[in-house]
Amino acid sequence: MTHAPALQDQFGRSIEYLRISVTDRCNFRCQYCMPLEGMQWLPKKDILSYEEIVAVVAQLAPLGLRRLRITGGEPTIRPDLPSLIRQLRAVEGIEDIALSTNGVKLPELAPALAEAGLDRVNMSADSLRPERIIAIARRNLGFNPVTAAMAAVRAGLSPIKFNVVVMRGINDDEVEDFARLTIDHPFHVRFIELMPVGDLRELTWEHVVPSEEVLARVATVGPIEAVEGPRGNGPAKYYRVAGGVGTIGVITPMSHTYCGSCNRVRLTADGRLRTCLYGDHEVNLRDPLRAGEPLEPLFRQALADKPKEHNLLQMKVGGLRALSQVGG
């Protein structure tokens, strides 16, 4: 069969990538992502069932949707996640399914996720030091990110990407340690500029480390060269430390926006289609879906209204209290 061409928004960007949040809850309380207290969790009745998520994807795939990423909160704390992966893999037209996770449950879940049809994993890893992981996550779960990543590698999930939010004075002294990981491991470490959001303003511009500074630190580990990145949908620019088997990537939402090539929309856990992570435009798909109404007109209208770029630099973040509410 011939695939339908990807839908385009009003600026001609092809939209073929959907990030699906399956829960707003998490087993961490990371400083840059979620307040320690006061979050109002979604009622269970408001959250899309796995069958409803699959129904949304099944309606969008004929319109050009090809790539999916499962996010949270922390998606692996939702029961029987492999069953959702298996159902999504069966939707005709879907070519790629990825998972964003903090990695805590990867050692136990990676084989089942791979068997169900998951392709690859992005893992949040903001420190390699046990005591600092506890401080940033504000939870002590005995977590070792390298052990978790190797479990995913053994299960055949590839590529493995580490997402490192660089925070000045908190973990920026580990940039070189993360870079060294890529010399001997097939990891792709992406350094992400901090995005001060919502109730998390104790992390401010003073904590942002620009990507140019990050790359200068990486270059102290060894000579670096620009390279083609691993497969995926992300906006990172990639480099390799001489002799390394993995790569270094930088993602720059603060110093250089990448909205011009945005190919994604987001589905929140309670069924709202969000066309920009930091915008305030969203469309309720859950209620029409439950009423048996077609979603295509709503999806097309949402893309027609997708903004040209985010408002993050103006600190307008669409009413977000936390990144965990929209899957990051």
Backbone hydrogen bonds, N-H to C=O, Kabsch-Sander energy under -0.5 kcal/mol:
donor,donor_aa,acceptor,acceptor_aa,energy
7,L,15,I,-0.7
9,D,13,R,-2.0
10,Q,303,L,-1.1
12,G,9,D,-2.0
15,I,7,L,-3.9
16,E,14,S,-0.7
16,E,263,N,-1.3
17,Y,263,N,-1.5
18,L,67,R,-2.6
19,R,265,V,-2.4
20,I,18,L,-0.6
20,I,69,R,-3.5
21,S,19,R,-0.6
21,S,267,L,-3.0
22,V,20,I,-0.5
22,V,71,T,-2.4
29,R,137,A,-2.7
31,Q,136,I,-1.4
33,C,30,C,-1.6
34,M,30,C,-2.4
41,W,39,M,-0.8
46,D,43,P,-1.5
47,I,43,P,-0.7
47,I,44,K,-1.0
48,L,269,A,-2.7
53,I,49,S,-2.3
54,V,50,Y,-2.5
55,A,51,E,-2.0
56,V,52,E,-2.1
57,V,53,I,-2.3
58,A,54,V,-2.6
59,Q,55,A,-1.4
60,L,56,V,-1.6
61,A,57,V,-2.7
63,L,60,L,-1.4
64,G,61,A,-1.9
65,L,60,L,-1.5
66,R,16,E,-2.6
67,R,16,E,-2.7
68,L,96,D,-2.7
69,R,18,L,-1.9
70,I,98,A,-2.8
71,T,20,I,-3.2
71,T,69,R,-0.5
72,G,73,G,-0.9
73,G,25,R,-0.6
74,E,25,R,-3.0
77,I,74,E,-1.7
78,R,75,P,-1.7
81,L,78,R,-0.7
83,S,80,D,-1.2
84,L,80,D,-0.8
84,L,81,L,-0.8
85,I,81,L,-1.9
86,R,82,P,-2.5
87,Q,83,S,-1.9
88,L,84,L,-2.7
89,R,85,I,-2.5
90,A,86,R,-0.9
91,V,88,L,-1.5
94,I,91,V,-1.7
95,E,66,R,-2.7
95,E,93,G,-0.5
96,D,66,R,-1.4
98,A,68,L,-2.3
99,L,120,R,-1.4
100,S,70,I,-2.7
101,T,99,L,-0.5
101,T,122,N,-2.4
106,L,103,G,-1.1
108,E,105,K,-0.6
109,L,105,K,-2.2
110,A,106,L,-2.9
113,L,109,L,-2.5
114,A,110,A,-2.6
115,E,111,P,-2.3
116,A,112,A,-1.8
117,G,113,L,-0.7
117,G,114,A,-0.9
118,L,113,L,-2.4
119,D,97,I,-2.7
120,R,97,I,-1.0
121,V,159,P,-1.2
122,N,99,L,-3.3
123,M,161,K,-3.8
124,S,101,T,-2.4
125,A,163,N,-2.3
132,R,129,R,-0.6
133,I,129,R,-2.6
134,I,130,P,-1.8
135,A,131,E,-1.5
136,I,132,R,-2.8
137,A,133,I,-2.7
138,R,134,I,-1.7
139,R,134,I,-0.6
141,L,139,R,-0.7
148,A,144,N,-2.1
149,A,145,P,-2.5
150,M,146,V,-2.4
151,A,147,T,-1.6
152,A,148,A,-1.6
153,V,149,A,-2.2
154,R,150,M,-2.5
155,A,151,A,-1.3
156,G,153,V,-1.5
157,L,152,A,-2.3
158,S,119,D,-1.7
158,S,156,G,-0.6
160,I,186,P,-0.7
161,K,121,V,-2.3
161,K,159,P,-0.6
162,F,188,H,-2.2
163,N,123,M,-3.0
163,N,161,K,-0.5
164,V,162,F,-0.6
164,V,190,R,-3.1
165,V,163,N,-0.6
166,V,164,V,-0.7
166,V,192,I,-2.1
167,M,165,V,-0.5
168,R,207,H,-2.8
170,I,167,M,-2.2
171,N,167,M,-2.3
172,D,167,M,-1.3
174,E,171,N,-1.9
175,V,172,D,-1.1
178,F,174,E,-2.4
179,A,175,V,-2.3
180,R,176,E,-2.3
181,L,177,D,-1.1
182,T,178,F,-0.8
182,T,179,A,-1.0
183,I,180,R,-1.5
184,D,180,R,-0.7
185,H,181,L,-1.6
187,F,185,H,-1.6
188,H,160,I,-2.2
189,V,187,F,-0.6
189,V,247,T,-2.3
190,R,162,F,-3.6
190,R,188,H,-0.6
191,F,189,V,-0.6
191,F,249,G,-3.4
192,I,164,V,-3.2
192,I,190,R,-0.5
193,E,251,I,-2.1
194,L,166,V,-0.8
199,D,321,R,-1.5
200,L,197,V,-2.6
203,L,200,L,-2.0
204,T,202,E,-0.8
207,H,204,T,-2.2
208,V,205,W,-1.3
209,V,166,V,-0.6
213,E,210,P,-0.7
214,V,210,P,-1.7
215,L,211,S,-2.8
216,A,212,E,-1.7
217,R,213,E,-1.8
218,V,214,V,-2.4
219,A,215,L,-2.2
220,T,217,R,-1.3
221,V,218,V,-2.1
222,G,218,V,-0.8
225,E,240,R,-1.7
227,V,238,Y,-1.8
237,K,250,V,-1.8
238,Y,227,V,-0.5
239,Y,248,I,-3.1
240,R,225,E,-2.3
242,A,223,P,-2.9
244,G,241,V,-2.8
245,V,182,T,-1.2
245,V,183,I,-0.5
246,G,182,T,-3.0
247,T,187,F,-1.5
248,I,239,Y,-3.6
249,G,189,V,-3.2
250,V,237,K,-1.9
251,I,191,F,-2.6
256,H,252,T,-1.3
261,S,258,Y,-1.3
262,C,259,C,-1.9
265,V,17,Y,-1.8
266,R,274,R,-2.7
267,L,19,R,-3.2
268,T,266,R,-0.6
268,T,272,R,-2.8
271,G,268,T,-2.2
273,L,283,V,-3.5
274,R,266,R,-3.6
274,R,272,R,-0.7
275,T,273,L,-0.5
275,T,281,H,-1.2
276,C,281,H,-0.5
279,G,276,C,-1.2
282,E,280,D,-0.6
283,V,273,L,-2.3
285,L,271,G,-2.7
285,L,283,V,-0.7
286,R,271,G,-1.3
289,L,285,L,-2.3
290,R,286,R,-2.8
291,A,287,D,-1.4
292,G,289,L,-1.5
293,E,288,P,-2.9
299,F,295,L,-2.6
300,R,296,E,-2.8
301,Q,297,P,-2.1
302,A,298,L,-2.3
303,L,299,F,-2.1
304,A,300,R,-1.9
305,D,301,Q,-1.2
306,K,303,L,-0.9
314,Q,311,N,-1.0
315,M,312,L,-1.9
316,K,311,N,-2.0
317,V,315,M,-0.7
320,L,317,V,-1.5
323,L,33,C,-0.8
324,S,33,C,-1.3
325,Q,322,A,-1.5
326,V,323,L,-1.7
327,G,323,L,-0.5
328,G,323,L,-1.6
